[in-house]
Amino acid sequence: MLQLERAYSAVLFDMDGTLLDSRIVCERVMTDWCVANGIDSAALLAVSLGRRTVDVVREFAKPGMDCEAEAAGIEAAENSDVDGIVPVPGALDLLNRLPARRWAVVTSAGRDLAIRRLTAAGLPIPDLLVTAEDIKRGKPDPAGYILAAERLGTRAEDCLVFEDAPAGIEAGQKAGADVIAIGFASSTGTTHPCPVISDFSEIDFKLA
């Protein structure tokens, strides 16, 4: 059990891989897109975790590809596919115990997709949901976490962030927050520059 002595003003959660496990859906949809466009799916999947779809598409786009349209198509496919999405152990219990204005979700997914996945996993929709539409620069840029803290009336430096992917962990650390990595949905052998727990049953912390 990891016990944190510091008291935090708010808790900020990534979604995919942190609150819920959507790997099956993400890999299924992204692989289909890669095959259809002659793109190396293994290379794309290796760097896509925790990042906005449009940013990943831009990195692998073929000449003349409309990246915004391609990303929208991928997200539409993900929106209609929630088969296999499950909550990370302990997530529901923790969210139910946190006061509504003391936590938020900061995700690289679009708003509609985020709500669909949280609902599919049986998790509550937060009062504050920061999504891909709310920021100009996605993770590893810290903008999403800084914005969430501001909207909760605090500073990112006073928040605890839960993440799973390297890009998200970097974003939380750049924002100045304490970051804990969730390993439940991570690939075997993944290393993180922050404390790691398997799921939410392995941590104890308090709010200020």
N, C-alpha and C positions, 0 to 999 in steps of 0.2 A: 504494500500500500504506500503510495506516494502522498505524503502530507505536506502541504504548503503552509508556511507560517504567516506569510503576508496576507493581508486582507485586501480584496479588490473591489473597485467601485462597480465594475460590470464584467460580464463574460461574453466573449465574441467567438462564435463557432463558424468554421467552414462547414459545408454541407456534405458533398460527395466524398466518401472515404472517411469522414469524421463523424457526422451524425447518422449517416446511412451508408450502406454498401450498395453502390450502383455499378460495380465493375462489369457485371455481365452485360448490362444494357449498353454501357459506354463502348465496350470492346466490340460488341455486336454491330452497333450502328457505325462506328468509325471504321471498322474493318470493311464493311459493305461499301462505304464511301471511297475508301482507298482502292479497293478492287475495281470499282466502277471508273476510277480516274487514273489508274495505273500508277499509284503511289505506294511506296513501301510502308505497309501497315505496321510492321514491327518498329520501324524508326519513328513513325508518328506516335504510336502508343507509348513509346519510351519517354517522350517529352511532353505529352498532352495533359498529364495529371495536374489538376489544380489551376489550369489556365483557361481563359475564355476561348470558346470555339473559334471565333473569328481570328484570334491571334495565332492559333495553331494552323488554321487554314492558310493564312498569309505566309507562314513559314514554309509550307509545302506546296503552295499553289503552282499550277502550271501556267505558262505564259498566256495572257489574255483571260484568265479565269476571274470571274466576278466573285471576289472573296466574301463580300457581304451576302450575296445571294446563296452561295454555297453553304455558308455558316447557318443561314436561316433554314435551309433545307435539312441540314444535319439536326438542328434543334427541333424542327418539326417532327422528324423521325423519332428522336428521343422522347418527345412529348407524347407520342402515341404508343410508346413501348416502356411499360413499367414492370414487366414480368421479371421477377427475381430480385426486386429491390427490397432490402430488409434493413431494419434499424440496427445500429451498433449497440451491443449490450450495454445497458445502463443509461442510454441516452434519454429514453422517455421518462424514466424516474427522475433524472437530474433536471430536465427541462420543466417538469411539473412542480419541482420544488423551488425553482428560481422565480423571484418576482418579475412580473411582465416587463417592466421598464429597466430591468437590470441585465438583460441579455439580448443579443441580436444574432442573426445569421448573415455572414458575409460570404457570398458565393460567386464563382465565375460563371454560373449558369444564368440564363435569362429568368425573368420573374415568373412567367407562366410555367416554365420547366421546373423551377425551384418549388413552387407551390404544388405542382403535380407530384413530384418525387417525395416531398415531405408528407403529403397526404397518403401516398402509396405505402410509405413506411410506417404510417400510423403515428406520426409525430405532429406536434402542434405547429401552427403557422405563427411565427413571432410577430409582435407588434411592429418591430423594426426588421426589415428584410432588405439588405443591400445587395443588389444584383448587377449583372453585366451592364444593364442600361443606365445605372446610376453613376458610372465612372468612365473617364476617358482612357485610362491606362489600367490594364488588368494586372493581377499578380504575376510576377513578384513585386510590382509597384505597391507601396503601402497605402495608396489612396483609399481603398475600400475600408480598411480598418480604421484609418484616421477619420473618415466620414462617419462610420458607425459610432465611434466614440463621441464625436461632436454631437450627433443627433440624440445620443443618450445623455448629453449634458456633462460629459467628462472628458478626460484625455486618454489617448491610447496607452500612454505610459502607466496609467492606473488600471489597465484592463488585463485580464487573463484571456489568452487566445488558445483555442484548440484547433489543430490542423493535422493534415496527414501528408501532404505533398511538399516537395522541396520548394516549389514556387510560393506556396502559401506560407510555409514556415519563414521563408525569407521576407515575405511581405509583412508578417506579424512582427518580426524582429526589427525590420527597418522602421516600423511604426513606433517602436520603443516599448512594445508590450512584452510581458512574459509569455512564452509559447510552450505548450505541451503537445507532443506528437501522439496521435492515436495510431496504433499499429495494426488494428484489427483487419483492415482492408488493404494493407500495404503489401507489396511484393516481398517475398522472402529475401532476406539479406539487405533490405533497405536500411541505410544509416542516416541519422538525423543529428543536426547540431543543437539539440535541445533534449530535455528529458523525454522519454518515450514510455507510454503505458499501452497495454493491449486494448483496454476499453474503459468506460467510465466507472466501472466497479472498482478500479484500482487507484482512485485518487480521492483525496479529501481536501477541501479548501473552504475558505469563508469569505463572505462579502463584508465590506467596510460599513 
